[in-house]
Amino acid sequence: MRLAPDRRTLLLGLGAAGLAPRVLAQPRFVVPPLAPLRMEVDRITKITVCVRPFRAAGPRLDVERVAGKRVVHNYGHGGSGWSLSWGSAQIAAGKALEGGVKEVAVIGCGAIGLTTALTLLRAGAKVTIYAKDRAPYTRSARATGTWSPDSRVADAAKVDAAFPALYEQMARTSYAAFQTLLGLPGEPVAWTDRYTLFDGPDPGVTFPQRPTTVPDIRFFGVPLRNLAPHWNDLEPSQHPFPVARARHGTSMQFNVAELAHLLTSDFLLEGGRIETRTFNTPADLGRLKERVVVNCTGYGARALWRDETVIPVRGQITWLAPQPEVRYGLYYRHVNVLPRPDGIVVQYGGDSEMWGYGSEDETPDLAEAEASIRTIAPLFEAPKA
Ligand SMILES: Cc1cc2nc3c(=O)[nH]c(=O)nc-3n(C[C@H](O)[C@H](O)[C@H](O)COP(=O)(O)OP(=O)(O)OC[C@H]3O[C@@H](n4cnc5c(N)ncnc54)[C@H](O)[C@@H]3O)c2cc1C
């Protein structure tokens, strides 16, 4: 990283010579040379689509008795399932273990099921995961992989008074847990530089439209103070992009393939069991030997539990061949780009978080994929303004 001395650094030097008051040096950040992103439609390796399980009231975490079992629910985390997973797991596991329970069934093997099962196991319980699919075939495996604790997690007008504190507890617990997974082989969790760019080249592309089924929602979100590094505006002399305005931040990234693999392996190595099983109705739980069940079925809860409060919010990712030399993400004209070991993630997010709301269509849309790539391409073609 290149660091340019500024006036304060100079003052520090003068201070050392006894000529000026001593001030701390604050080197000016200059974006280091960046490997260019290869935004070419013929580098598409696949297009994946999944739905976020959105609930207006926020994730479901209550307890009920069904088919002779005590069922703790842990589903409906919208676009924040990975980000909130460990915190939500801690709450659900606490409820499951009440009364000294020693054996627990977890239904589901996505982000929420895996973290819940590991949390229970590490608290001393005997745990079996029962699930229709496991990584890489869960919806969680199709997530972008970024720290996004307030992405379509609830409707601000529909949450109860206790939700903001509960949400903050989930986010902070998760954040702390993810810090323990940094620096591991394959980088299941990493920090990466991100750039948000404004007012640059007009790519002249049109995205296919998607009708939304409801009027606007004010999605829940509260600032989580002192959790992640601050974002800063960059002056033109600090960055290489051909845009009028740029911001820089550093954000946590989940390399989902590696993360899901690590959680699965850890669970099995630490003595957990995974059994492939499909439940068609809640009554099917009656056949389990465990008396306590944690329901981590994500969007699957809409069908299994006939829970129509779970609303699909469609999201699509276009994958380009990996570029291991790229270590930064960017966001421009509603397109998010994230470098992952398994490919370059390119994702159009529409002009509001309502994009894809109400749609459970998991069919890839090639026109959207190509438009998202063509939006970013000019950033690496145009000379700097
Ligand atoms: C495009 C997109 C990008 C996203 N990006 C991010 C991101 O960057 N960061 C982030 O934090 N979140 C992100 N999310 C959100 C995140 O992916 C979800 O919140 C998360 O996957 C939910 O996890 P889950 O474990 O609840 O559900 P799932 O991953 O769907 O897992 C459900 C599990 O339950 C099982 N199951 C379901 N029904 C049954 C049944 N009837 N019988 C047996 N088993 C069953 C399934 O087989 C599976 O094992 C994104 C979502 C989308 C769609």
The ligand as a MOL file (V3000), in Angstrom:
LIG
                    3D

  0  0  0     0  0            999 V3000
M  V30 BEGIN CTAB
M  V30 COUNTS 53 58 0 0 0
M  V30 BEGIN ATOM
M  V30 1 C -28.7800 -13.6960 -3.7400 0
M  V30 2 C -28.6380 -13.7530 -2.2420 0
M  V30 3 C -27.5120 -13.2170 -1.6540 0
M  V30 4 C -27.3520 -13.2600 -0.2710 0
M  V30 5 N -26.2170 -12.7150 0.2600 0
M  V30 6 C -26.0480 -12.7260 1.5980 0
M  V30 7 C -24.8730 -12.1680 2.1610 0
M  V30 8 O -23.9870 -11.7080 1.4560 0
M  V30 9 N -24.7530 -12.1580 3.5100 0
M  V30 10 C -25.7190 -12.6690 4.3300 0
M  V30 11 O -25.5590 -12.6030 5.5370 0
M  V30 12 N -26.8350 -13.2310 3.8140 0
M  V30 13 C -27.0210 -13.2710 2.4740 0
M  V30 14 N -28.1540 -13.8080 1.9330 0
M  V30 15 C -29.1680 -14.3530 2.8110 0
M  V30 16 C -28.8590 -15.7390 3.2530 0
M  V30 17 O -28.4460 -16.5150 2.1550 0
M  V30 18 C -30.0860 -16.3750 3.9070 0
M  V30 19 O -30.5720 -15.5570 4.9290 0
M  V30 20 C -29.6890 -17.7200 4.4640 0
M  V30 21 O -29.2670 -18.5390 3.4030 0
M  V30 22 C -30.7840 -18.4100 5.2050 0
M  V30 23 O -30.1990 -19.5930 5.7050 0
M  V30 24 P -31.0690 -20.7670 6.2630 0
M  V30 25 O -30.1240 -21.7280 6.8610 0
M  V30 26 O -32.1620 -20.2070 7.0970 0
M  V30 27 O -31.7960 -21.3750 4.9770 0
M  V30 28 P -31.3040 -22.3720 3.8250 0
M  V30 29 O -29.9300 -22.1240 3.3790 0
M  V30 30 O -32.3960 -22.3330 2.7990 0
M  V30 31 O -31.3000 -23.7850 4.5260 0
M  V30 32 C -32.4910 -24.4660 4.8250 0
M  V30 33 C -32.1760 -25.8840 5.1710 0
M  V30 34 O -33.3900 -26.5340 5.5430 0
M  V30 35 C -33.5910 -27.6740 4.7470 0
M  V30 36 N -35.0130 -27.8400 4.5580 0
M  V30 37 C -35.9070 -26.9050 4.1470 0
M  V30 38 N -37.1370 -27.4480 4.1160 0
M  V30 39 C -37.0050 -28.7390 4.5120 0
M  V30 40 C -37.9210 -29.8310 4.6660 0
M  V30 41 N -39.2140 -29.6800 4.4140 0
M  V30 42 N -37.4290 -31.0300 5.0880 0
M  V30 43 C -36.1010 -31.1860 5.3410 0
M  V30 44 N -35.2140 -30.1950 5.2040 0
M  V30 45 C -35.6590 -28.9970 4.7870 0
M  V30 46 C -32.8420 -27.3780 3.4510 0
M  V30 47 O -32.5590 -28.5700 2.7450 0
M  V30 48 C -31.5990 -26.6950 4.0130 0
M  V30 49 O -30.6960 -27.6550 4.4700 0
M  V30 50 C -28.3470 -13.8180 0.5450 0
M  V30 51 C -29.4770 -14.3760 -0.0370 0
M  V30 52 C -29.6210 -14.3470 -1.4270 0
M  V30 53 C -30.8370 -14.9540 -2.0370 0
M  V30 END ATOM
M  V30 BEGIN BOND
M  V30 1 1 1 2
M  V30 2 1 2 3
M  V30 3 2 2 52
M  V30 4 2 3 4
M  V30 5 1 4 5
M  V30 6 1 4 50
M  V30 7 2 5 6
M  V30 8 1 6 7
M  V30 9 1 6 13
M  V30 10 2 7 8
M  V30 11 1 7 9
M  V30 12 1 9 10
M  V30 13 2 10 11
M  V30 14 1 10 12
M  V30 15 2 12 13
M  V30 16 1 13 14
M  V30 17 1 14 15
M  V30 18 1 14 50
M  V30 19 1 15 16
M  V30 20 1 16 17
M  V30 21 1 16 18
M  V30 22 1 18 19
M  V30 23 1 18 20
M  V30 24 1 20 21
M  V30 25 1 20 22
M  V30 26 1 22 23
M  V30 27 1 23 24
M  V30 28 2 24 25
M  V30 29 1 24 26
M  V30 30 1 24 27
M  V30 31 1 27 28
M  V30 32 2 28 29
M  V30 33 1 28 30
M  V30 34 1 28 31
M  V30 35 1 31 32
M  V30 36 1 32 33
M  V30 37 1 33 34
M  V30 38 1 33 48
M  V30 39 1 34 35
M  V30 40 1 35 36
M  V30 41 1 35 46
M  V30 42 1 36 37
M  V30 43 1 36 45
M  V30 44 2 37 38
M  V30 45 1 38 39
M  V30 46 1 39 40
M  V30 47 2 39 45
M  V30 48 1 40 41
M  V30 49 2 40 42
M  V30 50 1 42 43
M  V30 51 2 43 44
M  V30 52 1 44 45
M  V30 53 1 46 47
M  V30 54 1 46 48
M  V30 55 1 48 49
M  V30 56 2 50 51
M  V30 57 1 51 52
M  V30 58 1 52 53
M  V30 END BOND
M  V30 END CTAB
M  END
